[in-house]
Amino acid sequence: MRVVVLGAGTVGASIAELLCTHRHEVTVVDHDPECIKRVREELDVRALVGSASQSSVLFQAEVSGADLCLAVTGVDEVNIVAASMAKAMGARRTLARVYSPVFCDLSTFDYQRHFKIDRLLSLEHLSAVELARSIRYPGAMLVEDFARGEVEMQAFALSEEIAALGTPLRELKLPKGVRIGSIHRGEKIWIAGADDQLQLGDHITLIGARDQIDEVKEMFSIQPPPKQRVIIAGGGETGYHLAQLLEGRRFSVSILEWDKARCEFLAAHLPHATVLQTDIRRRQTLEEEQIGRAEVFVACTGDDENNIMACVEARELGAKTCLALINRPDYANVIGKLGIAYAVSPREVIARHVLAFLNTGPVVTRLPLTPDGPIDVLEIEVLPEAPVTQHVLSQAALPPQCLAAAVVRENFAWVPGADDRLQPGGTQR
């Protein structure tokens, strides 16, 4: 496929390198001649010097024939404008990286929809989601947000004898906005059907709004674990997003941040978290904040070495589980040896999302439900006059092992029912 990468910084160069290894035709654009010189020397790509927000440069990069255009410069506004222009000029899919949370906050303005961009990607938010997966639901196989966070998927094991076992799913009287998406039994995993019956030891996937899923979990006697103390070292955007994801009764969250102004911001926007102005590079600080009593310690500052050292110190002080944000790929081999349970690489996170967009036809993204599993989660654009729009879902003749889990239409997202009908222009997963 033809891919145009706007921005040859750390993120842009790593994406271009990844795409080259997958044998895609890549064009890289950056305003810095030195960055372009380095890209030309290291990668087999077409590289151009110029501003990503200028139409003449985009024409020269031939975005009109691109299957995917990625705007990943260091300036949010440039990325949004460039991705929007590329879409208008004929690029099939466009993605823009944004740093500021305001661009992803649908309560203020829908930038993605207004500028007709296929996806706004916050590297910091995506990294926080990866970290949250290892914290929020220890008993879950997978936790994922769909439909821009309005629909959630969680998977749990049925470990207790309950009335729901042995009853066809159609008779469980689940809330309208909740579905059982898949059943994992032994070595087999499949899309749940109306006649399926649950058994003790099954892993089931629940799909719906978070509050509705919490109600359904009570039906299956899925009890949350005891309240956990989570300490986040670093109050940047990743730490901020992680604290937001962990908000609720199940976690006691503390954030350690050295910058006073940033502490004031965090305290104002995270009412359920404790914000402490301190320097995590000092062991005495970690001892004073009783790091050793934490169930989970997460180091997500902007410095790899500080993150690693903080995790090592926290581990020695008694923290049960240590997680870290690591940018350099060459540190991957030493993480486990240092007692760090899980490390998230922002480069790998965004790489997975970029590769998920390299599809043909109406398929927007494709991701596996579970690692190496047989079920994929597809985001599909409903095209005009598509056969699926002619009937309600119960009569749409979808394949047996296919489930419409979520529908996005304009500013709304929901789990569809049998009587819902898809309309052109929306997306479903």
Long-range contacts (C-beta under 8 A, 24 or more apart in sequence): 1-25, 1-67, 1-68, 1-358, 2-27, 2-62, 2-65, 2-66, 2-67, 2-68, 3-27, 3-66, 3-67, 3-68, 3-69, 3-70, 3-358, 4-28, 4-29, 4-58, 4-61, 4-62, 4-63, 4-66, 4-68, 4-69, 4-70, 4-86, 4-91, 5-29, 5-70, 5-72, 6-30, 6-52, 6-61, 6-69, 6-70, 6-71, 6-72, 6-73, 6-79, 6-82, 6-83, 6-86, 7-52, 7-70, 7-71, 7-72, 7-73, 7-74, 7-79, 7-97, 8-32, 8-35, 8-36, 8-38, 8-39, 8-47, 9-35, 9-72, 9-73, 9-74, 10-327, 10-347, 11-72, 11-97, 11-123, 11-346, 11-347, 11-350, 12-70, 12-72, 12-73, 13-38, 13-39, 13-42, 13-43, 14-347, 14-351, 15-70, 15-72, 15-350, 15-351, 15-354, 16-43, 16-45, 17-42, 17-43, 18-351, 18-354, 18-355, 19-354, 20-44, 20-45, 22-355, 22-358, 24-358, 27-61, 27-62, 27-66, 29-57, 29-58, 29-61, 30-73, 51-78, 52-78, 52-79, 52-82, 53-78, 53-81, 53-82, 53-85, 55-85, 55-89, 58-82, 58-85, 58-86, 58-89, 59-89, 63-89, 63-90, 63-91, 64-89, 64-90, 64-91, 65-90, 66-90, 66-91, 66-92, 67-91, 67-92, 67-93, 67-358, 68-92, 68-93, 68-94, 68-95, 68-354, 68-357, 68-358, 69-93, 69-94, 69-95, 70-94, 70-95, 70-97, 70-354, 71-95, 71-96, 71-97, 72-96, 72-97, 73-97, 76-100, 76-103, 80-111, 80-115, 80-117, 80-120, 81-115, 83-115, 83-117, 84-115, 84-116, 84-117, 87-115, 87-116, 87-117, 87-118, 88-116, 93-118, 93-357, 93-364, 94-118, 95-119, 95-120, 95-121, 95-354, 95-357, 96-120, 96-121, 97-121, 97-122, 97-123, 97-350, 98-122, 99-123, 99-124, 99-237, 101-125, 101-237, 101-240, 101-241, 106-148, 106-411, 110-411, 113-410, 113-411, 118-357, 118-364, 119-353, 119-357, 121-350, 121-353, 122-237, 122-241, 123-346, 123-349, 123-350, 124-236, 124-237, 124-238, 124-240, 124-241, 124-346, 125-237, 125-238, 125-241, 126-346, 126-349, 126-350, 126-353, 127-238, 127-241, 127-300, 127-325, 127-344, 127-346, 127-349, 128-238, 128-239, 128-240, 128-241, 128-242, 128-244, 128-245, 128-300, 129-241, 129-245, 130-344, 130-349, 131-238, 131-242, 131-298, 131-300, 131-323, 131-325, 131-342, 131-344, 132-242, 132-245, 132-246, 134-321, 134-323, 134-341, 134-342, 135-228, 135-230, 135-246, 135-251, 135-296, 135-298, 135-323, 136-245, 136-246, 136-250, 136-251, 138-225, 139-222, 139-225, 141-184, 141-203, 141-205, 141-370, 142-205, 142-369, 142-370, 144-377, 146-207, 146-377, 146-405, 146-406, 146-413, 146-429, 147-406, 147-407, 147-408, 147-413, 147-414, 147-429, 148-408, 148-413, 150-209, 150-412, 150-413, 150-414, 151-207, 151-208, 151-209, 151-405, 151-406, 151-413, 151-414, 151-415, 152-207, 152-208, 152-209, 152-210, 152-213, 153-181, 153-205, 153-206, 153-207, 153-405, 154-205, 154-206, 154-213, 155-182, 155-184, 155-203, 155-204, 155-205, 155-206, 156-203, 156-204, 156-206, 156-217, 156-220, 156-222, 157-201, 157-202, 157-203, 158-198, 158-199, 158-200, 158-201, 158-202, 158-203, 158-204, 158-220, 158-222, 159-200, 159-201, 160-200, 160-221, 161-200, 162-219, 162-220, 162-221, 164-198, 164-219, 164-220, 165-197, 165-198, 165-199, 165-200, 166-197, 166-198, 166-199, 167-197, 167-198, 168-194, 168-195, 168-196, 168-197, 169-193, 169-194, 169-195, 169-196, 169-197, 169-198, 170-194, 170-195, 172-219, 174-216, 174-219, 175-208, 175-212, 175-215, 175-216, 176-415, 176-417, 177-208, 177-209, 177-212, 177-414, 177-415, 178-206, 178-207, 178-208, 178-209, 178-212, 178-213, 178-215, 178-216, 178-415, 179-206, 179-207, 179-208, 179-403, 179-405, 179-415, 180-204, 180-205, 180-206, 180-207, 181-205, 181-206, 181-207, 181-403, 181-405, 182-369, 182-375, 184-370, 189-369, 189-370, 189-373, 189-374, 189-375, 190-375, 190-401, 191-375, 191-400, 191-401, 191-402, 191-403, 192-403, 193-400, 205-369, 207-405, 207-406, 207-415, 208-415, 209-415, 224-250, 225-250, 227-251, 227-252, 228-252, 228-295, 228-296, 229-254, 229-293, 229-294, 229-295, 229-296, 230-254, 230-294, 230-295, 230-296, 230-297, 230-298, 231-255, 231-256, 231-289, 231-291, 231-294, 231-296, 231-297, 231-298, 231-314, 231-319, 232-256, 232-298, 232-300, 233-280, 233-297, 233-298, 233-299, 233-300, 233-301, 233-307, 233-310, 234-280, 234-299, 234-300, 234-301, 234-302, 234-307, 234-325, 235-259, 235-262, 235-263, 235-266, 235-275, 236-262, 236-300, 236-301, 236-302, 238-300, 238-325, 239-298, 239-300, 239-301, 240-266, 240-269, 240-270, 242-298, 242-300, 243-270, 243-273, 244-270, 247-272, 247-273, 248-272, 254-289, 256-280, 256-285, 256-289, 280-306, 280-310, 281-306, 281-309, 281-310, 283-313, 286-310, 286-313, 286-314, 286-317, 287-317, 291-317, 291-318, 291-319, 292-317, 292-318, 292-319, 293-318, 294-319, 294-320, 295-319, 295-320, 295-321, 296-320, 296-321, 296-322, 296-323, 297-321, 297-322, 297-323, 298-322, 298-323, 298-324, 298-325, 299-323, 299-324, 299-325, 300-324, 300-325, 301-325, 304-328, 304-331, 308-334, 308-335, 308-338, 308-340, 311-338, 311-339, 311-340, 312-338, 312-339, 312-340, 315-339, 315-340, 362-386, 364-427, 377-405, 377-429, 378-429, 379-427, 379-428, 379-429, 380-427, 380-428, 380-429, 381-425, 381-426, 381-427, 382-422, 382-423, 382-424, 382-425, 382-426, 382-427, 382-428, 383-424, 384-424, 384-425, 385-424, 386-422, 386-424, 388-422, 389-421, 389-422, 389-423, 389-424, 391-421, 392-418, 392-419, 392-420, 392-421, 393-417, 393-418, 393-419, 393-420, 393-421, 393-422, 394-418, 394-419, 396-422, 404-428, 404-429, 405-429
